[in-house]
């Protein structure tokens, strides 16, 4: 099945962008970030889309971005944290080299502060993050070929764990 060498999923603060960039570099391929694709298509930030157009709009744009990336990119793909909410996206990811970058709340707070412009985390971010993870963890696990814990690991150590989990060779 043609497609990406690796697809990264996980919650805010898991390290998808950082690990994705390093993984792509190690593999000698490019990184495609579906949040960036959504922003390019909409002409505004994900946060602004949420506020101005609502969550259904962001999810529709996200599903289209994921479909394009997974079917048209052979490098590393980093998905937005909510991409797995779409049943079509989950079906599209079946059988693909998907890695769930799992992170605990304390580590996520350390990494992103949870006070950044993340609309779904705007009110009571720690509690909202927990609720999101309760909802999304089973979906991340469902689509993942491997789960990599990111807590107490450097980005390079996470990249190595992803490479090992997917049995990938570097360039």
C-alpha positions, -999 to +999 in steps of 0.1 A: +000+000+000+017+032-011+017+061+013+037+076+041+067+060+057+052+070+091+021+087+104+022+103+138-009+108+160-014+120+195-026+148+217-013+183+221+022+182+236+031+147+225+058+160+202+043+152+168+058+183+151+092+180+167+095+142+163+080+144+128+107+168+116+135+148+131+121+115+119+117+129+083+153+141+085+166+108+096+147+090+069+157+114+042+121+124+034+099+154+040+074+161+067+038+169+060+018+184+088-019+183+083-025+213+106-003+234+083-023+220+053-056+231+069-042+266+077-030+270+041-063+259+027-084+281+050-060+311+049-060+314+087-048+296+118-065+265+132-074+286+163-091+312+141-110+285+122-123+271+155-134+305+167-148+319+135-161+289+117-166+263+144-154+228+151-174+211+123-156+232+097-121+224+112-129+187+112-141+188+076-109+206+065-088+182+086-104+151+071-096+164+036-061+173+046-055+139+061-069+121+030-046+141+007-015+136+029-020+099+035-027+091-001-003+115-017+028+118+005+055+092+009+074+109+038+063+115+074+028+128+081+019+145+114-018+146+121-037+172+141-047+159+176-084+156+167-080+139+133-087+105+147-123+116+156-133+111+120-144+075+112-132+080+076-098+090+087-096+060+111-105+037+082-079+054+059-052+048+085-059+011+088-029-010+079-006+020+077+025+027+097+008+048+124+025+056+157+007+070+187+030+094+206+016+090+241+023+116+267+011+122+302-006+154+312+023+167+333+047+162+304+023+179+280+020+209+303+057+211+305+061+211+267+033+234+256+021+250+288-015+243+278-020+281+278-012+286+241-038+293+215-055+260+215-092+266+214-103+232+227-081+238+258-090+275+264-111+269+295-097+248+323-069+234+301-058+206+324-093+192+329-102+196+292-069+178+282-079+149+304-114+147+289-100+149+254-076+121+262-103+099+277-122+104+244-093+101+221-070+075+237-090+045+224-090+061+189-053+068+189-047+032+200-072+018+174-053+034+145-018+028+158+005+000+148+028+011+177+025+032+208+056+052+218+058+068+253+074+102+250+077+111+287+112+114+300+127+109+265+145+134+243+131+140+209+160+119+194+151+090+217+115+092+207+126+092+170+147+061+176+118+044+194+095+052+164+121+038+140+125+007+160+087+002+164+081+005+127+114-013+118+125+015+095+160+021+082+174+056+081+188+073+050 
